[in-house]
Amino acid sequence: MRLDYGILRAPARILFGNGQRAALGRVAAELGQRVLVCTDARFAATPQMQAIRDDLERQGLAVAVFDGTQPELPLSGIVNCATRFRDFDPQVVVGLGGGSCLDLAKLAALLLTHGGQLPDYYGEMKVPGPVLPVIAVPTTSGTGSEATPVAVLGDPSRAIKVGISSPHLIPHTAICDPELTLTCPAGLTAISGADALAHAVECFAAVERPGDPAMALTRVFVGKNALGDHLALSAIRLLFDHLPRAVEDGGDLEARSAVMLGATMAGLAFGSGGTAAAHALQYPVGAETGSAHGLGIAILLPHTIDFNLVQAPGAYADLARALGLSDAADDMAAARAFAAALRDLFARIGIPAGLDALNVDPAGFGRMAELAMGATRLVENNPRPLDAAAMRGILDMAMPEPRGKAAHA
């Protein structure tokens, strides 16, 4: 683990625990009098949503609700939300739901504060200043968006999803209430939890850069660092120990709590440390197949680890030893033990082993590899150097035997 350089970017406060959603009204009232809630149609129709709205109104707040959040967060939906509620002039924006709802709240706050067009802000460090305060209330345990400086959206003019990354997008307050995840289906629990695990693993194994004092002011993802390492390791422990339980018994509140805590800690970690190859590759794979982000990440992560440990086994070896998976002195042997344990965990929660489960056409692998290289902040964060040929090799590895191994040999 790294000890000589650390960066942490985080919400002003995180309220974690069962029943913490009841604090939302008082938190919002501290920040403004007009509240815009961004959610989706499913959650908007639940008793929990009515209780939350009642709580806000008891605090004397004017409340408007946008319940049109769509999966994969299309650009048009974000613009629609900001345009529709501009005259309402919200002072606080609440994101309530899965990752798309939280990202919508961030991006609506951005447009309502600074105007312009969202493509003006694509990439890193292009948001010119603070945005309206955002309160993030996740109902799934995966994206970690409640704690990150990143929002991802779908732009029809782009072949893959695009990101806006800026410390100004970090929510002011995160309210993480595990009780809100109790109705999350087993399949979504599995792929969301696998996404959170990937955040932590890729952050822990990210490239290690010299601790330049200017780096955190010019880059969102700084790579492996001391604060990210400790958060990521804690997240990995929680998810290894509790994710299978949460998938197998959705009513296990202890497991749900541990998984939500792990997802939030993973978000805190990668909000500065960043992610890498698995995320870069999922963008084109997801665009090609229409598959869920977390599912693609979970399939790709073990194969990116296989690629990375050839030259950079140390971080994976550290994880194996910390989790009690190996006591081997040899880094390569310990790293392979971690990779094997991760595959076993994913198999237990129903994650397929290969990209064939997504009905992906290998004929498009060359184009997908080129597109993945466009995710520069992720490519540069990988511990082993990447080029289009390496990306293509990982995709080949992720196809079933014998083709994958033969293609990589």
C-alpha positions in Angstrom: 0.0 0.0 0.0 1.1 3.5 -0.7 1.9 5.8 2.2 3.7 8.8 0.8 0.9 10.7 -1.1 -2.9 10.9 -0.6 -5.9 12.7 -2.0 -9.4 12.7 -0.7 -12.3 14.5 -2.2 -15.6 14.0 -0.5 -19.0 15.4 0.3 -19.2 18.0 3.1 -21.0 15.3 5.1 -22.1 11.7 4.7 -25.0 10.4 6.8 -25.0 6.6 6.8 -27.3 4.2 8.4 -30.8 2.7 8.6 -33.5 5.4 8.7 -31.1 8.3 7.8 -33.4 9.3 4.9 -35.5 11.0 7.7 -32.8 13.6 7.9 -33.3 14.8 4.3 -35.8 17.6 5.1 -33.6 19.2 7.7 -30.5 18.9 5.6 -32.2 20.5 2.6 -33.7 23.3 4.7 -30.2 24.3 5.7 -29.3 24.8 2.1 -32.3 26.5 0.5 -36.0 26.9 0.4 -36.8 25.5 -3.1 -35.9 21.9 -3.7 -35.9 20.0 -7.0 -36.0 16.2 -6.6 -34.6 14.1 -9.5 -35.9 10.5 -9.4 -37.5 8.0 -11.7 -41.1 6.9 -12.3 -40.7 3.7 -10.3 -39.4 5.3 -7.1 -41.8 8.3 -7.5 -44.7 6.0 -7.1 -43.5 4.4 -3.8 -44.6 5.1 -0.3 -41.0 6.0 0.6 -41.2 8.8 -2.0 -44.4 10.2 -0.5 -42.9 10.1 3.0 -39.8 11.9 1.7 -41.9 14.6 0.0 -44.0 15.0 3.2 -40.8 15.5 5.2 -39.5 18.2 2.9 -42.8 20.0 3.0 -43.0 19.9 6.8 -39.8 21.9 6.8 -41.6 24.6 4.8 -39.8 23.9 1.6 -41.3 24.3 -1.9 -40.8 21.0 -3.7 -40.7 20.1 -7.4 -40.2 16.5 -8.6 -38.8 15.4 -11.9 -39.6 11.7 -12.2 -38.4 11.2 -15.8 -34.9 9.9 -15.2 -34.1 7.2 -17.9 -31.6 4.4 -17.8 -28.2 5.3 -19.3 -29.1 9.0 -18.8 -29.6 10.4 -22.3 -28.6 14.0 -22.9 -32.1 15.0 -23.9 -33.5 14.0 -20.5 -31.0 16.1 -18.6 -31.7 19.1 -20.8 -35.4 18.5 -20.4 -35.1 18.5 -16.6 -33.0 21.7 -16.4 -35.2 23.5 -18.9 -38.5 22.5 -17.3 -37.5 23.6 -13.8 -35.4 26.7 -14.6 -38.3 29.0 -13.7 -38.8 27.2 -10.4 -35.3 28.4 -9.6 -34.3 25.6 -7.3 -31.8 26.3 -4.5 -31.1 22.6 -3.8 -31.2 19.6 -6.0 -31.8 16.1 -4.6 -30.8 13.0 -6.5 -33.0 10.1 -5.2 -32.6 6.7 -6.8 -29.9 4.7 -8.7 -26.8 6.1 -10.3 -28.6 7.7 -13.2 -30.8 9.7 -10.8 -27.8 10.9 -8.9 -25.9 11.8 -12.0 -29.0 13.6 -13.4 -29.1 15.7 -10.2 -25.4 16.6 -10.6 -25.8 17.6 -14.2 -29.1 19.5 -13.8 -27.4 21.4 -11.0 -24.5 22.2 -13.4 -26.8 23.5 -16.1 -29.0 25.5 -13.7 -25.9 27.1 -12.3 -23.6 27.8 -15.2 -25.9 27.4 -18.3 -24.4 26.6 -21.7 -24.5 23.1 -23.3 -23.4 19.9 -21.6 -20.8 19.1 -24.3 -19.1 22.3 -23.1 -18.1 20.4 -20.0 -17.2 17.0 -21.3 -13.9 15.7 -20.0 -12.0 16.8 -16.9 -11.9 20.0 -14.9 -14.1 22.1 -17.2 -16.8 23.0 -14.7 -15.9 26.7 -13.9 -17.1 26.8 -10.3 -19.4 25.4 -7.6 -22.9 24.2 -8.7 -26.1 24.3 -6.8 -25.8 22.1 -3.7 -26.7 18.5 -4.4 -28.0 16.0 -1.8 -27.5 12.4 -3.1 -29.7 9.7 -1.7 -28.9 6.3 -3.4 -31.3 3.4 -3.5 -28.8 1.0 -5.0 -25.3 0.1 -3.9 -23.0 0.3 -6.8 -22.1 3.5 -8.6 -20.8 5.4 -5.6 -22.0 8.6 -7.3 -23.1 10.0 -4.0 -19.5 10.6 -3.2 -17.8 11.1 -6.6 -16.8 14.0 -8.8 -18.1 12.2 -11.9 -21.3 12.0 -13.9 -21.8 9.9 -17.0 -24.4 10.4 -19.7 -25.4 9.1 -23.1 -25.0 11.6 -26.1 -26.4 10.3 -29.4 -23.7 12.2 -31.2 -21.0 10.0 -29.5 -20.4 6.3 -30.1 -20.0 5.7 -26.4 -21.1 7.2 -23.1 -19.3 10.4 -22.1 -18.3 11.7 -18.7 -18.0 15.1 -17.0 -15.5 15.0 -14.2 -14.9 17.9 -11.8 -14.6 18.3 -8.0 -17.5 20.8 -8.3 -19.8 17.9 -9.0 -19.3 16.1 -5.7 -22.6 16.2 -3.8 -22.8 18.5 -0.8 -24.4 15.8 1.3 -24.8 12.1 0.8 -27.5 10.3 2.7 -27.0 6.5 2.5 -29.8 4.6 4.0 -29.5 0.8 3.5 -33.2 0.3 4.1 -33.8 1.9 0.7 -32.0 -1.0 -1.0 -34.1 -3.8 0.5 -36.3 -4.0 -2.6 -33.4 -4.0 -5.0 -33.7 -7.3 -7.0 -31.0 -10.0 -6.7 -29.7 -9.5 -10.2 -29.4 -5.8 -9.8 -27.8 -6.2 -6.4 -25.2 -8.5 -7.9 -24.2 -6.3 -10.8 -24.3 -3.1 -8.8 -22.1 -4.7 -6.1 -19.7 -6.0 -8.7 -19.4 -2.5 -10.1 -18.6 -1.2 -6.7 -16.0 -3.9 -6.2 -14.4 -3.0 -9.6 -14.2 0.7 -8.5 -12.2 -0.3 -5.4 -10.0 -2.9 -7.1 -9.1 -0.7 -10.1 -8.4 2.3 -7.7 -6.2 0.1 -5.5 -4.2 -1.2 -8.5 -4.1 2.1 -10.4 -0.8 3.5 -11.8 1.4 5.1 -9.1 2.5 8.7 -10.0 5.0 10.9 -8.2 3.2 13.1 -5.6 3.3 16.4 -7.6 1.6 19.1 -5.4 -0.2 20.4 -8.6 -1.6 17.0 -9.7 -4.8 17.1 -7.7 -5.5 20.6 -9.0 -5.2 19.6 -12.7 -6.4 15.9 -12.7 -9.5 14.3 -11.4 -8.0 10.9 -11.2 -4.5 11.0 -9.7 -4.0 7.2 -9.5 -2.9 5.1 -6.6 -2.6 7.0 -3.4 -2.6 6.4 0.4 -6.2 7.6 1.2 -7.6 5.8 -1.8 -5.8 2.6 -0.9 -7.2 2.5 2.6 -10.7 3.3 1.5 -10.5 0.8 -1.4 -9.2 -2.0 0.8 -12.0 -1.5 3.4 -14.6 -1.5 0.6 -13.1 -4.7 -0.9 -13.3 -6.5 2.5 -16.9 -5.4 3.0 -18.0 -6.5 -0.5 -16.1 -9.9 -0.4 -17.7 -10.7 2.9 -21.2 -9.5 2.4 -22.2 -9.2 -1.3 -23.1 -12.9 -1.7 -25.3 -12.7 1.3 -27.1 -9.6 0.0 -27.7 -11.3 -3.3 -28.9 -14.5 -1.7 -31.2 -12.9 0.8 -32.3 -9.4 -0.1 -33.9 -9.0 3.4 -30.5 -9.4 5.2 -30.2 -5.8 6.4 -26.7 -6.4 7.9 -25.5 -7.5 4.5 -27.3 -4.7 2.7 -25.7 -2.2 5.1 -22.2 -3.6 4.5 -22.6 -3.6 0.8 -23.9 0.0 0.7 -21.0 1.1 3.0 -18.6 -0.7 0.7 -20.1 1.0 -2.4 -19.8 4.4 -0.8 -16.2 3.8 0.4 -15.3 2.6 -3.1 -16.8 5.8 -4.5 -14.7 7.9 -2.1 -11.7 5.9 -3.2 -12.1 6.1 -6.9 -13.2 9.8 -6.8 -9.5 10.6 -6.5 -7.7 7.4 -7.4 -9.8 6.6 -10.5 -10.7 3.5 -12.4 -9.0 1.9 -15.4 -9.2 -0.7 -18.2 -12.4 -2.5 -17.3 -14.3 0.7 -17.3 -12.7 2.0 -20.5 -13.7 -1.2 -22.3 -17.2 -1.4 -20.9 -18.2 1.9 -22.6 -18.0 0.5 -26.1 -19.1 -3.0 -25.1 -22.1 -1.5 -23.4 -22.9 0.8 -26.3 -22.6 -2.2 -28.8 -24.8 -4.6 -26.8 -27.1 -2.4 -24.7 -26.0 -4.3 -21.6 -26.0 -3.0 -18.1 -22.8 -1.1 -17.1 -22.2 -3.2 -13.9 -22.6 -6.5 -15.8 -20.1 -5.5 -18.5 -17.6 -4.3 -15.8 -18.0 -7.5 -13.8 -17.3 -9.7 -16.9 -14.3 -7.6 -18.0 -12.6 -7.0 -14.6 -11.0 -10.5 -14.1 -9.6 -10.4 -17.7 -8.1 -6.9 -17.2 -6.5 -8.2 -14.0 -5.0 -11.2 -15.9 -3.6 -8.7 -18.4 -2.2 -6.3 -15.7 -0.6 -8.8 -13.3 1.9 -9.9 -16.0 3.8 -6.7 -15.4 2.2 -5.2 -12.2 1.2 -8.0 -9.8 2.1 -6.1 -6.6 -1.2 -4.5 -5.8 -3.2 -7.6 -6.5 -0.8 -9.5 -4.3 -1.3 -7.0 -1.5 -5.0 -7.5 -1.8 -4.7 -11.3 -1.6 -2.6 -11.1 1.5 -4.8 -8.5 3.2 -7.9 -10.6 2.6 -6.2 -13.8 3.8 -6.4 -15.4 0.3 -2.7 -16.2 0.1 0.4 -16.1 2.2 2.8 -16.6 -0.7 5.9 -14.5 -0.7 5.9 -14.5 -4.5 3.8 -11.6 -5.8 2.7 -13.4 -8.9 1.4 -16.4 -7.0 -0.5 -14.2 -4.5 -1.9 -12.0 -7.3 -3.2 -15.1 -9.1 -4.9 -16.2 -5.9 -6.7 -12.9 -5.7 -7.8 -13.2 -9.4 -9.1 -16.7 -8.7 -11.0 -15.6 -5.6 -12.6 -12.7 -7.5 -13.8 -15.1 -10.2 -15.2 -17.4 -7.6 -17.1 -14.6 -6.0 -18.6 -13.4 -9.3 -19.6 -16.9 -10.2 -21.4 -17.3 -6.8 -23.5 -14.2 -7.5 -24.3 -15.2 -11.0 -21.9 -13.1 -13.1 -21.1 -14.8 -16.4 -17.5 -15.5 -17.1 -17.3 -14.3 -20.7 -18.6 -11.6 -23.1 -20.5 -14.2 -25.1 -23.2 -13.8 -22.4 -23.8 -10.3 -23.8 -24.2 -11.6 -27.4 -21.3 -9.4 -28.5 -19.9 -9.9 -32.0 -16.1 -10.4 -31.9 -15.9 -9.0 -35.4 -16.3 -5.6 -33.8 -13.5 -6.0 -31.2 -11.1 -3.9 -33.2 -13.4 -0.9 -33.3 -14.3 -1.3 -29.7 -10.7 -1.4 -28.7 -10.1 1.9 -30.6 -13.1 3.5 -28.9 -11.9 2.4 -25.5 -8.6 4.2 -26.0 -10.6 7.4 -26.2 -11.3 7.2 -22.4 -8.0 8.8 -21.8 -8.4 9.4 -18.0 -9.0 5.6 -17.6 -6.4 4.4 -20.0 -3.7 6.5 -18.4 -4.7 5.2 -15.0 -4.1 1.5 -15.8 -1.1 0.0 -14.1 0.1 -1.7 -17.3 0.4 0.5 -20.4 -2.5 0.1 -22.9 -2.8 0.5 -26.6 -5.5 -0.6 -29.1 -3.8 -3.9 -29.6 -3.7 -4.6 -25.8 -7.4 -3.6 -25.5 -8.2 -6.0 -28.3 -6.3 -8.7 -26.5 -8.3 -8.2 -23.4 -11.5 -8.5 -25.3 -10.3 -11.7 -26.9 -9.4 -13.1 -23.5 -12.9 -12.4 -22.3 -14.4 -14.7 -24.9 -14.9 -18.4 -24.0 -12.2 -21.0 -24.3 -10.5 -22.0 -26.4 -10.7 -18.9 -28.6 -9.8 -16.4 -25.9 -6.6 -18.0 -24.7 -5.5 -18.9 -28.2 -6.0 -15.3 -29.3 -4.0 -14.0 -26.4 -1.1 -16.4 -26.6 
